[in-house]
Amino acid sequence: MSNDTHGTCGSCDHFGEGVPQQQLVQIRMNPEAGAEVMSRCAAPRNAEIHLSVGPKSGCDAWTPAA
Ligand code: SF4
């Protein structure tokens, strides 16, 4: 089932592996700030296929970053 209210990877708790903390904070405030950054998605369903995503990507497993 689709969730039309989810955000993008840049504001997702599963995004950020390998991204410096300061840059990750900037991306969470503004996904455009790191449009070129790629990170492996840590959501279990995506991690097993080693999915890499950018801040403006998204999926139904989106979980708001703490
Ligand atoms: S692919 Fe989905 S679960 Fe992974 S970081 Fe993006 S929105 Fe989150």
Residues whose N, C-alpha, C, O or C-beta is under 5 A from the ligand:
A	BS01	SF4	T8 C9 C12 H14 F15 C41 A43 V53 S57 G58 C59 A61 W62 T63
